[in-house]
Amino acid sequence: MEGSGQTPNAACVWDEAVVGVDGQRQGRGLIAVLRQIFFCMLSPEPGLGGAGKGGACAGIGLASDRPTHPLRAALRAGRSFVCALLTSVNCVPVFLVDICQLDLKVRYINYVTQYTAPGGIERIMVRKTTLTDTSTTYDSNTLDVLLSDQARALSSQLQAHRMELFPPKAQKTLRSFQIGEVAKILGLKPGYLRNLALEGKGPMPEIGNGGRRSYSAEQILELREYLDSNARNGRRYMPTRTAAEELQVIAVVNFKGGSGKTTSAAHLAQGLALDGLRVLAIDLDPQASLSALHGFQPEFDVHENETLYGAIRYDDNRRPMSELIRKTNFPGLDIVPGNIELSEFEYETPRFLASSDQAGAIFFSRVDAALEDVQDNYDVVIIDCPPQLGYLTMSAVCAATGLLITVHPQMLDVMSMCQFLLMMSDVMTHLRNAGGNVSYNWVRYLMTRFEPSDAPQTNMAGFMRSLFGDHVLKFPMLKSTAVSDAAITKQTVFEIERRQFTGATYDRALESVNAVNGEIRDLIFSSWGRS
């Protein structure tokens, strides 16, 4: 940007600028640049600063050729306030406003916020708000442009939200766990862990305010290794499988969206990792909600051929599964993220089935074949399937050793699940006849978002148990504001802290999640022949 002879556009400013205590970028005054851009935008002259008109802000698409646009009046009203912020240095946000234009219609506005603390350096972050012109009508020739524009605006807003949640690199971290939490995870008493720390055995906890001890997730894993190497009476603290024990692949499925499938899969994967198992989560849903919960924004962080599609595609660009795996903020938990690219498998498979190529004829074995590349590295694989019975789901079902079917215990959801089961049984018959593996160690129904005080839900839960018996998990996943509020910040109950909620609310949610995970963990151990 320096020495180019050009005024940097807004995107370069917020993307590259770093502010120090003096409010200056290295080699250029950021405050001056921001002020210049802002004043150009507020200029009442129609031609001043317009994109492609040679103004001081050339290269920025402005609404300057529409001086009567209502947005301009709103910007002028806040001019003195923003100018005051621009001249501030310490502990005050600095705003850059960039108006973007499409076909002379203002679509959205960017607020780029910089907080500068004394002696500190922070990066600039962007917040994008859509400003759709409601007076405009769209026909079949322009609706695609509108939807594309709104999708980009929404995507940028979500990215900005992530930047604010996890600054400065938009990467998730994991909180420390209090000694009481660690004791529950390890199945020990808090006093025993305190004695270990006092004797200098195992990893040393961090001591915070009031002498409270806490361990990081990495230290919990180190504690497991220490305890396992010094265990008595044959107790195992490292429950990883042996070479004789089969990799457990759990497909989380349902036909209906909103059944709590992704939330259940995320909590199960993270809970098993905290239990000491080596877990691989696979996001097989093109909507990529599981990826987002683990800090991967699908349109920004996951690129071409970086989803599971890269390992199951039919052409020569197929990649080994090991090249697609990414670390998460949970030690022992890796993920293969997803995005819209996964839909390609749904389009390509029918074409290969209609051809003479045998690759399409055995589409149902492709996920299983891809897992062979990494199966020695993991104990459990959790597959979050899309909410449809397509080729992706069928391929995952054939790779699975266990099926977890999520259902919300309400009439419409149960009716939808009935149709799903009918379709799935028919599909499995065809897959079995074609040579697919449809035998499982276990199949369980998990009731999600369950409210014990809701009489219709309680009745439906009893109805399901009377029909399916032990195939319904004993513990449901309770509906909780702790779970839903955590999802707003793309977190789970394992990542949020108890102090963010009332103690009873958090404890109730965590107890519910742990109870469900414990049942499934017991099923896994039972499949390995453990008691």
ChimeraX attribute file (.defattr): number of C-alpha atoms within 10 A of each C-alpha:
attribute: neighborCount
match mode: 1-to-1
recipient: residues
	/A:1	12
	/A:2	10
	/A:3	7
	/A:4	7
	/A:5	7
	/A:6	12
	/A:7	19
	/A:8	18
	/A:9	17
	/A:10	21
	/A:11	14
	/A:12	11
	/A:13	18
	/A:14	20
	/A:15	13
	/A:16	11
	/A:17	18
	/A:18	18
	/A:19	22
	/A:20	19
	/A:21	14
	/A:22	14
	/A:23	20
	/A:24	17
	/A:25	15
	/A:26	12
	/A:27	8
	/A:28	12
	/A:29	14
	/A:30	20
	/A:31	22
	/A:32	14
	/A:33	19
	/A:34	20
	/A:35	18
	/A:36	15
	/A:37	23
	/A:38	22
	/A:39	17
	/A:40	21
	/A:41	26
	/A:42	19
	/A:43	16
	/A:44	16
	/A:45	14
	/A:46	13
	/A:47	19
	/A:48	21
	/A:49	28
	/A:50	23
	/A:51	20
	/A:52	13
	/A:53	12
	/A:54	12
	/A:55	15
	/A:56	19
	/A:57	26
	/A:58	20
	/A:59	18
	/A:60	22
	/A:61	21
	/A:62	25
	/A:63	25
	/A:64	24
	/A:65	16
	/A:66	17
	/A:67	16
	/A:68	12
	/A:69	13
	/A:70	9
	/A:71	16
	/A:72	18
	/A:73	13
	/A:74	11
	/A:75	15
	/A:76	16
	/A:77	11
	/A:78	10
	/A:79	15
	/A:80	11
	/A:81	10
	/A:82	20
	/A:83	16
	/A:84	11
	/A:85	15
	/A:86	21
	/A:87	14
	/A:88	16
	/A:89	20
	/A:90	16
	/A:91	13
	/A:92	16
	/A:93	18
	/A:94	23
	/A:95	23
	/A:96	23
	/A:97	19
	/A:98	21
	/A:99	19
	/A:100	17
	/A:101	17
	/A:102	14
	/A:103	6
	/A:104	13
	/A:105	16
	/A:106	20
	/A:107	19
	/A:108	19
	/A:109	18
	/A:110	22
	/A:111	18
	/A:112	22
	/A:113	19
	/A:114	22
	/A:115	18
	/A:116	24
	/A:117	16
	/A:118	11
	/A:119	9
	/A:120	12
	/A:121	15
	/A:122	15
	/A:123	19
	/A:124	25
	/A:125	21
	/A:126	22
	/A:127	18
	/A:128	21
	/A:129	14
	/A:130	16
	/A:131	14
	/A:132	14
	/A:133	11
	/A:134	6
	/A:135	6
	/A:136	7
	/A:137	8
	/A:138	11
	/A:139	7
	/A:140	7
	/A:141	8
	/A:142	11
	/A:143	12
	/A:144	12
	/A:145	13
	/A:146	15
	/A:147	11
	/A:148	12
	/A:149	17
	/A:150	17
	/A:151	12
	/A:152	15
	/A:153	21
	/A:154	15
	/A:155	17
	/A:156	19
	/A:157	18
	/A:158	15
	/A:159	20
	/A:160	19
	/A:161	17
	/A:162	23
	/A:163	19
	/A:164	18
	/A:165	14
	/A:166	14
	/A:167	14
	/A:168	13
	/A:169	10
	/A:170	17
	/A:171	15
	/A:172	20
	/A:173	13
	/A:174	16
	/A:175	15
	/A:176	20
	/A:177	22
	/A:178	19
	/A:179	20
	/A:180	15
	/A:181	14
	/A:182	23
	/A:183	18
	/A:184	11
	/A:185	16
	/A:186	19
	/A:187	11
	/A:188	12
	/A:189	13
	/A:190	16
	/A:191	12
	/A:192	11
	/A:193	21
	/A:194	16
	/A:195	11
	/A:196	14
	/A:197	15
	/A:198	10
	/A:199	10
	/A:200	10
	/A:201	13
	/A:202	17
	/A:203	17
	/A:204	17
	/A:205	20
	/A:206	15
	/A:207	12
	/A:208	10
	/A:209	6
	/A:210	6
	/A:211	8
	/A:212	11
	/A:213	19
	/A:214	21
	/A:215	21
	/A:216	18
	/A:217	20
	/A:218	16
	/A:219	19
	/A:220	25
	/A:221	23
	/A:222	14
	/A:223	23
	/A:224	20
	/A:225	17
	/A:226	16
	/A:227	18
	/A:228	16
	/A:229	12
	/A:230	12
	/A:231	13
	/A:232	9
	/A:233	5
	/A:234	8
	/A:235	11
	/A:236	15
	/A:237	20
	/A:238	18
	/A:239	15
	/A:240	16
	/A:241	18
	/A:242	11
	/A:243	8
	/A:244	7
	/A:245	13
	/A:246	16
	/A:247	23
	/A:248	23
	/A:249	27
	/A:250	26
	/A:251	26
	/A:252	28
	/A:253	27
	/A:254	26
	/A:255	24
	/A:256	21
	/A:257	13
	/A:258	16
	/A:259	23
	/A:260	20
	/A:261	25
	/A:262	26
	/A:263	21
	/A:264	21
	/A:265	26
	/A:266	22
	/A:267	21
	/A:268	22
	/A:269	27
	/A:270	27
	/A:271	24
	/A:272	21
	/A:273	22
	/A:274	23
	/A:275	23
	/A:276	22
	/A:277	23
	/A:278	22
	/A:279	28
	/A:280	27
	/A:281	28
	/A:282	26
	/A:283	28
	/A:284	29
	/A:285	25
	/A:286	21
	/A:287	18
	/A:288	24
	/A:289	23
	/A:290	29
	/A:291	29
	/A:292	20
	/A:293	20
	/A:294	24
	/A:295	21
	/A:296	25
	/A:297	22
	/A:298	22
	/A:299	16
	/A:300	11
	/A:301	14
	/A:302	20
	/A:303	13
	/A:304	11
	/A:305	17
	/A:306	22
	/A:307	28
	/A:308	27
	/A:309	25
	/A:310	22
	/A:311	23
	/A:312	24
	/A:313	21
	/A:314	18
	/A:315	8
	/A:316	6
	/A:317	10
	/A:318	15
	/A:319	18
	/A:320	16
	/A:321	23
	/A:322	16
	/A:323	14
	/A:324	18
	/A:325	19
	/A:326	15
	/A:327	13
	/A:328	21
	/A:329	18
	/A:330	21
	/A:331	21
	/A:332	22
	/A:333	24
	/A:334	23
	/A:335	24
	/A:336	24
	/A:337	30
	/A:338	31
	/A:339	28
	/A:340	16
	/A:341	21
	/A:342	25
	/A:343	17
	/A:344	13
	/A:345	19
	/A:346	14
	/A:347	11
	/A:348	14
	/A:349	21
	/A:350	14
	/A:351	12
	/A:352	17
	/A:353	15
	/A:354	11
	/A:355	12
	/A:356	10
	/A:357	12
	/A:358	11
	/A:359	17
	/A:360	20
	/A:361	16
	/A:362	17
	/A:363	23
	/A:364	25
	/A:365	21
	/A:366	21
	/A:367	23
	/A:368	19
	/A:369	13
	/A:370	20
	/A:371	18
	/A:372	13
	/A:373	14
	/A:374	14
	/A:375	19
	/A:376	13
	/A:377	12
	/A:378	18
	/A:379	23
	/A:380	25
	/A:381	24
	/A:382	23
	/A:383	31
	/A:384	29
	/A:385	27
	/A:386	24
	/A:387	21
	/A:388	16
	/A:389	18
	/A:390	15
	/A:391	18
	/A:392	27
	/A:393	25
	/A:394	23
	/A:395	23
	/A:396	26
	/A:397	31
	/A:398	25
	/A:399	27
	/A:400	25
	/A:401	23
	/A:402	24
	/A:403	20
	/A:404	24
	/A:405	20
	/A:406	28
	/A:407	26
	/A:408	24
	/A:409	25
	/A:410	16
	/A:411	12
	/A:412	11
	/A:413	16
	/A:414	16
	/A:415	11
	/A:416	14
	/A:417	20
	/A:418	13
	/A:419	12
	/A:420	18
	/A:421	15
	/A:422	10
	/A:423	13
	/A:424	17
	/A:425	11
	/A:426	11
	/A:427	15
	/A:428	18
	/A:429	12
	/A:430	12
	/A:431	18
	/A:432	13
	/A:433	10
	/A:434	12
	/A:435	12
	/A:436	20
	/A:437	19
	/A:438	16
	/A:439	15
	/A:440	16
	/A:441	14
	/A:442	16
	/A:443	18
	/A:444	19
	/A:445	21
	/A:446	25
	/A:447	25
	/A:448	21
	/A:449	21
	/A:450	21
	/A:451	16
	/A:452	14
	/A:453	8
	/A:454	9
	/A:455	10
	/A:456	14
	/A:457	19
	/A:458	16
	/A:459	14
	/A:460	16
	/A:461	19
	/A:462	14
	/A:463	13
	/A:464	17
	/A:465	16
	/A:466	11
	/A:467	10
	/A:468	13
	/A:469	12
	/A:470	12
	/A:471	15
	/A:472	21
	/A:473	20
	/A:474	15
	/A:475	18
	/A:476	24
	/A:477	26
	/A:478	20
	/A:479	17
	/A:480	18
	/A:481	13
	/A:482	22
	/A:483	23
	/A:484	16
	/A:485	16
	/A:486	19
	/A:487	16
	/A:488	10
	/A:489	15
	/A:490	20
	/A:491	22
	/A:492	21
	/A:493	21
	/A:494	20
	/A:495	18
	/A:496	19
	/A:497	15
	/A:498	16
	/A:499	8
	/A:500	12
	/A:501	14
	/A:502	10
	/A:503	10
	/A:504	10
	/A:505	15
	/A:506	21
	/A:507	15
	/A:508	14
	/A:509	19
	/A:510	21
	/A:511	13
	/A:512	18
	/A:513	22
	/A:514	20
	/A:515	17
	/A:516	22
	/A:517	23
	/A:518	17
	/A:519	13
	/A:520	20
	/A:521	19
	/A:522	13
	/A:523	19
	/A:524	23
	/A:525	15
	/A:526	13
	/A:527	19
	/A:528	17
	/A:529	9
	/A:530	9
	/A:531	8
